[in-house]
Amino acid sequence: MDYDVVVIGSGHAGVEACHATAKMGYKTLLLTLNLDSIAFLACNPSIGGTAKGQLVSEIDALGGLMGIMADRNTIQRRMLNGSKGAAVQSLRAQIDKVTYHTTMKEVLENLPNLDIVQAEASEIIVEDGKVAGVLTAQRIRYNCKACIVATGVYLNSKIIIGDYIKDSGPNGFSNASLLTKSLIDLGFKIKRYKTGTPVRVHSDSIDYSNLEVQKGEDNIQNFSYMTKTPPSNVINCYLTYTNSRTHELILNNLDKAPMYTGLITGEGPRYCPSIETKVVRFADKDRHQLFLEPEAMSTKEIYIQGFSTSMPSDIQRDMVHSLEGLENAHIMRDAYAIEYDAIESTQLYPTLEYKNVSGLFMAGQVNGTSGYEEAGAQGIVAGINAVKYIEGNDMLVLGRDTSYIGVLIDDLVTKESSEPYRMMTSRAEYRLHLRQDNADLRLTEIGREFGLVDDDRYSAYLKRLDNLAKISDILNARCGIKSDLAKIFAEKNEAFPSSGLSYAEALRRPCITIDDLLTILPLLNDYPYQDLKEIEIQEKYSGYLSRQDIQISQAKKSENVKLDPDMDYSQIKGLRIEAQQKLNKIKPLNLGQASRISGVSPADIAVLTVFIKTLKTAK
Ligand SMILES: Cc1cc2nc3c(=O)[nH]c(=O)nc-3n(C[C@H](O)[C@H](O)[C@H](O)COP(=O)(O)OP(=O)(O)OC[C@H]3O[C@@H](n4cnc5c(N)ncnc54)[C@H](O)[C@@H]3O)c2cc1C
């Protein structure tokens, strides 16, 4: 059977990848171990959060699915860091994980050019250094010109609960036991990673009476620019805390904790630690905050955010019962750790194509990341690039100045890592530029150019550009000392310049807001509030943004100095041995990427710069 693209895995990476290739008009096959794992939220029933919210809006701006489906299945949402600067504000939504799966499955089942088959991929078939097909465990061969591997946490995965170990995927799904060998045969270096999830308890067995409630927020931005009706907050979350009894239980049973007995060998995500790791690592803390989050409207299951563990079941039960409000909690699902195979992501180009096999792309947790959002971000790029590969056109490489997606992939393919990679705002040097509110302004044009942004989305984007231009025109009007604006300044004891100033200039004053201007400029009511806020942010940060633009253009200079992927760095005199080894291992595509490789010093970059110049002159 012939396809253009075969996508292995229906998780958050696979869904974005197959949606992109099918929507771009290419015959696509989606292989999955289990149709019920389509877009399955294996762990926290939420999408977004710090930096992750930005990733979701970026996937949306490029024409992806996660933003639209997250808004459609939101049951509560909040803007994190709302009181802080725009650069660190991120949307986080509690998601109905049951309907997220069913609605995503429905979208994919109705997508032209896409076939979905429940089968285990066992081998990637390569001919003359290029992908030629995929073989299933049932020995069915699917021919294809490109293949995207998005196998998540399933490769040779096993779950661990105390000394109970079982070859299994998450949530009782089967694991994938055959494909890793095929990847090793193709030259992939394999790492062993782990992650963990908490218990699920029955809601009716929780005493909420003394627990702090956490409500959702209204009038906040959506994930998707295509969402017309903002989702409503229909559930509450609750807070509880660990206490000395919980900590005592954990410390007294560390000899039964697989993380400490050595039963778990895989490296876990530093920023999503298990509760036993938190109690040991932060011994000075007398309590850790936990969130009780409903998993879906159609179930009583409650997820305890921050309480993942792999302790034996009986200890888990005592740990849960030590928590306020959960003294009589009924545990429906045990917590567990899961270990799985991941690849060394520095073996990939920034296009997510494998360096040793043309047409083979890798996306998601199998690349060593952790998180639905990180997976979706890689899936959409891999999907677009599989199509560009087939077309023989330039592939999409997003710069660190364009997006968190660009930062994520650049970090993956440039920096070797020994633990799962989670996106954080601190990783993005241009984060003031990479805000959640302007993802479309940064990426929709690119998504259009690469063929994934359809007419609906593009016209919505053009409409927004038009709105922003019109709002700027209105705000560029200048006001004198007798104006309504001057009165607002007076009310706020803010000196109004005798030479007057424009509304836009006024917005740069910390005390003047777009809400103030709305009271004196009724014309502004004709425009969406989100667009008014966009202009407000642009004005308020204009100074910082201009400085960042200078940094970006300077950095771009070294990004534009291309390096030959076949260069032998051991031949370059003056380069330190460590740098020669690292450069030969990573084979950076430009000087900028070379400068971000750990172990390559600025002095090495200076040597390389001179070498490149000499080479050019010689040529
Ligand atoms: C127990 C657990 C705890 C987690 N904790 C966190 C956390 O705390 N924080 C966080 O950010 N993220 C966490 N995650 C991770 C999060 O679930 C993943 O990041 C995300 O789901 C990765 O998406 P993905 O698309 O890469 O892979 P997945 O969602 O894992 O999907 C992989 C897909 O590949 C399919 N598949 C695999 N192998 C084959 C094969 N050979 N043939 C056919 N199909 C195949 C599977 O059926 C599945 O559909 C956790 C996950 C688990 C399981």
PDBQT file of the ligand as one rigid body, heavy atoms in Angstrom, charges set to zero:
ROOT
HETATM    1  C1  LIG A 701       3.060   8.477  33.241  1.00  0.00    +0.000 C 
HETATM    2  C2  LIG A 701       3.301   9.737  32.492  1.00  0.00    +0.000 A 
HETATM    3  C3  LIG A 701       3.592  10.866  33.180  1.00  0.00    +0.000 A 
HETATM    4  C4  LIG A 701       3.856  12.054  32.497  1.00  0.00    +0.000 A 
HETATM    5  N1  LIG A 701       4.141  13.149  33.202  1.00  0.00    +0.000 NA
HETATM    6  C5  LIG A 701       4.328  14.315  32.553  1.00  0.00    +0.000 A 
HETATM    7  C6  LIG A 701       4.577  15.502  33.272  1.00  0.00    +0.000 A 
HETATM    8  O1  LIG A 701       4.593  15.478  34.477  1.00  0.00    +0.000 OA
HETATM    9  N2  LIG A 701       4.779  16.651  32.592  1.00  0.00    +0.000 N 
HETATM   10  C7  LIG A 701       4.736  16.674  31.242  1.00  0.00    +0.000 A 
HETATM   11  O2  LIG A 701       4.931  17.736  30.690  1.00  0.00    +0.000 OA
HETATM   12  N3  LIG A 701       4.495  15.556  30.525  1.00  0.00    +0.000 NA
HETATM   13  C8  LIG A 701       4.301  14.399  31.170  1.00  0.00    +0.000 A 
HETATM   14  N4  LIG A 701       4.052  13.282  30.485  1.00  0.00    +0.000 N 
HETATM   15  C9  LIG A 701       4.352  13.314  29.141  1.00  0.00    +0.000 C 
HETATM   16  C10 LIG A 701       3.324  13.543  28.165  1.00  0.00    +0.000 C 
HETATM   17  O3  LIG A 701       2.377  12.609  28.249  1.00  0.00    +0.000 OA
HETATM   18  C11 LIG A 701       4.039  13.422  26.890  1.00  0.00    +0.000 C 
HETATM   19  O4  LIG A 701       4.945  14.437  26.867  1.00  0.00    +0.000 OA
HETATM   20  C12 LIG A 701       3.257  13.551  25.641  1.00  0.00    +0.000 C 
HETATM   21  O5  LIG A 701       2.160  12.739  25.677  1.00  0.00    +0.000 OA
HETATM   22  C13 LIG A 701       4.187  13.227  24.513  1.00  0.00    +0.000 C 
HETATM   23  O6  LIG A 701       3.498  13.224  23.335  1.00  0.00    +0.000 OA
HETATM   24  P1  LIG A 701       4.001  12.342  22.119  1.00  0.00    +0.000 P 
HETATM   25  O7  LIG A 701       3.112  12.627  20.988  1.00  0.00    +0.000 OA
HETATM   26  O8  LIG A 701       5.447  12.505  21.920  1.00  0.00    +0.000 OA
HETATM   27  O9  LIG A 701       3.815  10.845  22.585  1.00  0.00    +0.000 OA
HETATM   28  P2  LIG A 701       2.648  10.086  23.296  1.00  0.00    +0.000 P 
HETATM   29  O10 LIG A 701       1.563  10.962  23.711  1.00  0.00    +0.000 OA
HETATM   30  O11 LIG A 701       3.307   9.223  24.306  1.00  0.00    +0.000 OA
HETATM   31  O12 LIG A 701       2.033   9.162  22.115  1.00  0.00    +0.000 OA
HETATM   32  C14 LIG A 701       2.800   8.200  21.459  1.00  0.00    +0.000 C 
HETATM   33  C15 LIG A 701       1.930   7.470  20.457  1.00  0.00    +0.000 C 
HETATM   34  O13 LIG A 701       2.732   6.586  19.714  1.00  0.00    +0.000 OA
HETATM   35  C16 LIG A 701       2.055   5.345  19.533  1.00  0.00    +0.000 C 
HETATM   36  N5  LIG A 701       3.096   4.359  19.300  1.00  0.00    +0.000 N 
HETATM   37  C17 LIG A 701       4.229   4.183  20.015  1.00  0.00    +0.000 A 
HETATM   38  N6  LIG A 701       5.004   3.235  19.457  1.00  0.00    +0.000 NA
HETATM   39  C18 LIG A 701       4.339   2.796  18.354  1.00  0.00    +0.000 A 
HETATM   40  C19 LIG A 701       4.606   1.812  17.355  1.00  0.00    +0.000 A 
HETATM   41  N7  LIG A 701       5.746   1.118  17.346  1.00  0.00    +0.000 N 
HETATM   42  N8  LIG A 701       3.682   1.612  16.380  1.00  0.00    +0.000 NA
HETATM   43  C20 LIG A 701       2.532   2.330  16.358  1.00  0.00    +0.000 A 
HETATM   44  N9  LIG A 701       2.221   3.295  17.271  1.00  0.00    +0.000 NA
HETATM   45  C21 LIG A 701       3.119   3.519  18.239  1.00  0.00    +0.000 A 
HETATM   46  C22 LIG A 701       1.225   5.188  20.783  1.00  0.00    +0.000 C 
HETATM   47  O14 LIG A 701       0.117   4.356  20.550  1.00  0.00    +0.000 OA
HETATM   48  C23 LIG A 701       0.793   6.648  21.035  1.00  0.00    +0.000 C 
HETATM   49  O15 LIG A 701      -0.361   6.930  20.303  1.00  0.00    +0.000 OA
HETATM   50  C24 LIG A 701       3.808  12.087  31.116  1.00  0.00    +0.000 A 
HETATM   51  C25 LIG A 701       3.483  10.924  30.416  1.00  0.00    +0.000 A 
HETATM   52  C26 LIG A 701       3.237   9.765  31.098  1.00  0.00    +0.000 A 
HETATM   53  C27 LIG A 701       2.916   8.528  30.350  1.00  0.00    +0.000 C 
ENDROOT
TORSDOF 0
